[in-house]
Amino acid sequence: MTDPVSTWHRLAPSHVLLDGFHALKHAVRFEAQVPVAVTADRPAALALADELAPDVRDTLDALLTEVPATTYAALVPRPHPTAVAALAVRPAREAQLARLARLPRTAPVVVLDNPRNLGNAGATIRLAAGFGATGVVTTGTLDPWHPTVVRGGAGLHFATAVERLPVPELPAGPLFALDPEGEDLRGVELPDDALLAFGSERTGLSGALRARADHLLSLPMRPQVSSYNLATSVAMALYHWSSGSTGAP
Ligand SMILES: C[S@@+](CC[C@H](N)C(=O)[O-])C[C@H]1O[C@@H](n2cnc3c(N)ncnc32)[C@H](O)[C@@H]1O
C-alpha cells in the first residue's frame, strides 16, 4: 500500500486541500476525485459518517487512512476539530468554463467583482451550491480556490462551477448588478439565465462591471445604513431568484 504521507507531499502543491470532515463529505458527495484522505482518529471520523453522511460512509471508509496525530497536524496549516484532511483534484478550468457558458442556463451565475475577503468568497460558494446556482465567477486577483475560500465553502466548490475571469470574458446572459443605488429588487423577476453581480467589499462595483450591467438593483435597506455584507447580499438575491423560479431547489 502507498504511504499516504509521501502521496500527500507529492500532491499537495497541485491539489485542493479539504480541511475537515465536512469539506471531505461534501467533496465526495459532489464527485470530487480524492486521491488521499487522512485522519488522526478513524473510529471518530466513521462515527461522524454514520451520523451525518450515511450516503457516503462506505466511500469515506475506503478513502480514510489513520495516521498519528502529530503526522496529521504536520500536514495541515491548522488542525481541524474533526482531525480529517484530504486532497482533491481541482476541476479543469476548460470544463468549468464550459459549464459556465452552457446555454440555456437553468440557474444564475453569481459574479463577485474583485472580492477581497476570503471568507465572503467561501460563504458565497456555499450559498451558490445550496441554491443550485450554475457557478461563481470572481474578477480581480483573489483565487476562488484559495484554501481559506475552500474551508469557508465547506468543500462545496465541487457542487458548482468556480472560476476567475476578467469582466470582458464573463459568460453570456442578462447581467443584474446589485448596488444600493439601483431599482428595488422586489419589483423585478430574476430570470434563470441571469448573471447576478456584486461589488467589492471596499469599493463596490467597478466601472467595467457597471458598463457591462443591464440592470442595477438594490436590496431593501433603511437610509441610515450604508450597505450590507457581501455574502449576505448574495443570499438575499439568490433567495429572491429562488422564490420566482421553478428551477430552484
Ligand atoms: C459591502 S458592499 C460594498 C460597499 C462599498 N463601500 C460601496 O461603496 O458600495 C458589497 C456589495 O454588496 C452588495 N450590496 C450591499 N448592500 C446592498 C444593497 N443595499 N443593495 C444592493 N446591493 C448591496 C453590492 O453589490 C455591494 O457592492
The ligand as a Tripos MOL2 file, in Angstrom:
@<TRIPOS>MOLECULE
LIG
   27    29     1     0     0
SMALL
NO_CHARGES

@<TRIPOS>ATOM
      1 C1        -20.0800   45.7310    1.4240 C.3       1 LIG1
      2 S1        -20.8890   46.1470   -0.0490 S.3       1 LIG1
      3 C2        -19.8340   47.3850   -0.7550 C.3       1 LIG1
      4 C3        -19.8530   48.6610   -0.0340 C.3       1 LIG1
      5 C4        -18.9810   49.6870   -0.7090 C.3       1 LIG1
      6 N1        -18.3760   50.5300    0.2750 N.3       1 LIG1
      7 C5        -19.7180   50.5330   -1.7340 C.2       1 LIG1
      8 O1        -19.3480   51.6580   -1.8960 O.co2     1 LIG1
      9 O2        -20.6150   50.0590   -2.4440 O.co2     1 LIG1
     10 C6        -20.5380   44.8110   -1.1200 C.3       1 LIG1
     11 C7        -21.5620   44.6020   -2.1980 C.3       1 LIG1
     12 O3        -22.7590   44.0680   -1.6520 O.3       1 LIG1
     13 C8        -23.8730   44.4790   -2.4200 C.3       1 LIG1
     14 N2        -24.7710   45.2710   -1.5590 N.ar      1 LIG1
     15 C9        -24.6000   45.5880   -0.2650 C.ar      1 LIG1
     16 N3        -25.6740   46.2670    0.2000 N.ar      1 LIG1
     17 C10       -26.5220   46.3940   -0.8460 C.ar      1 LIG1
     18 C11       -27.8130   46.9810   -1.0210 C.ar      1 LIG1
     19 N4        -28.4610   47.5960   -0.0390 N.pl3     1 LIG1
     20 N5        -28.3980   46.9020   -2.2350 N.ar      1 LIG1
     21 C12       -27.7930   46.2720   -3.2550 C.ar      1 LIG1
     22 N6        -26.5820   45.6970   -3.1540 N.ar      1 LIG1
     23 C13       -25.9610   45.7450   -1.9680 C.ar      1 LIG1
     24 C14       -23.3360   45.3250   -3.5610 C.3       1 LIG1
     25 O4        -23.1390   44.5200   -4.6950 O.3       1 LIG1
     26 C15       -22.0280   45.8160   -2.9770 C.3       1 LIG1
     27 O5        -21.1470   46.2450   -3.9670 O.3       1 LIG1
@<TRIPOS>BOND
     1     1     2 1
     2     2     3 1
     3     2    10 1
     4     3     4 1
     5     4     5 1
     6     5     6 1
     7     5     7 1
     8     7     8 2
     9     7     9 1
    10    10    11 1
    11    11    12 1
    12    11    26 1
    13    12    13 1
    14    13    14 1
    15    13    24 1
    16    14    15 ar
    17    14    23 ar
    18    15    16 ar
    19    16    17 ar
    20    17    18 ar
    21    17    23 ar
    22    18    19 1
    23    18    20 ar
    24    20    21 ar
    25    21    22 ar
    26    22    23 ar
    27    24    25 1
    28    24    26 1
    29    26    27 1
@<TRIPOS>SUBSTRUCTURE
     1 LIG1         1 GROUP 0 **** ****
